[in-house]
Amino acid sequence: MNRMETRMITLTQGFRLPSLFNEEQVSEIYSWLSTWKLGPRDTSWRFHNSLQDGDVQTLTKGKYYVSPRPGDSSKSGYLCIYPPLKCVVYVEHSKSHAKARWPRIYLLRIRVDPHIWSSAGIVYAATMSITEKTLVMEDLLMYKGEQIWSGHDFSRRWTSLQKSLQEDLFLDEDLQGGLQLRLRDIRPLKDIQKIGVWDILPEEAGKRRYLWIGADRLAPASESKKEKEQEKEQDNLATATKGAFPDQYFLTRGDTKLGMAIIQNNEISKDLRIKSKTQPSMKVQIQSSNEFEGSWEIISVM
């Protein structure tokens, strides 16, 4: 195996991954992705189209699915099996850290079927959720030299993705440094909620997802003002569960994970610490963070 030049990056407490810093190797992988019209270097590629008011009507035509995004504002990138360097890497599509010189490439300790090294490789769409220490597997983009994303509809890609994870990867959480892999949660369009951040996935081949940031645009027109106010009040409530570290609380609403809470008020921090000694989970009032898109701030403890 060719020697990869890396340095360890601390992503969150207790979770570190090696990141490529050899500019030649980074450029090589970027260039390989761009040959498939993917990656940070390809200016035509993007994972999402933002859902505009005019797009809502199009959702009544064709077939769509929805999937909640992780609650920590993480973005989609690429899990790559790259034969020329015989490595498995996760490539950011855009910089996640202001100090980084380029979108980072993380070297992952994932074993693969040796036959893949003699193929053109594999590119999956995936999101690395730092707070969950999880790679959320989203789609299959290129498989052993075939452009899957543009040629196969989503249902077929989803089936191929699951088959590939079973046959091509041999997962070992200990070997992977605690990093887990899981499939994204796919639901019918009608299950979309007015809170959180969602991907709206078209069945049609080669069509980009829509990014849905919770709003009332898909709410039935017959809803009364009072009903909307009641729902808005419910949307501001969540359950906070104590994590392993100080001021670490994970938010949920029903079965929906909202991610790790942001706490910016010392009095609220103190109140949470006192109550968490006797009850690991408690009701809190939250609001969308102005500083961190897709994140939630605790503003009071119930």
Secondary structure, DSSP 8 states (H G I E B T S, - for coil): -----EEEEEEETTEEEEEE--HHHHHHHHHHHHHTT-STT-TT--SEEE--GGGGGGGGSS-EEEEE--TT---EEEEEEEGGGTEEEEEESS-SSTT-SSS-EEEE--EE-GGGGGSS-EEEEEEEETTTTEEEEEEEEEETTEEHHHHS-HHHHHHHHHHHHHHTEE--TTTTTT-EEEE---EEGGG--SSSEEEEEESSTT--EEEEES-STTS-TT--HHHHHHHHHHHTEEEEEE-SSTT-EEEEETTEEEEE-B---HHHHHHHHHHHTT-SEEEEEEEE-SSSTT-EEEEEE-
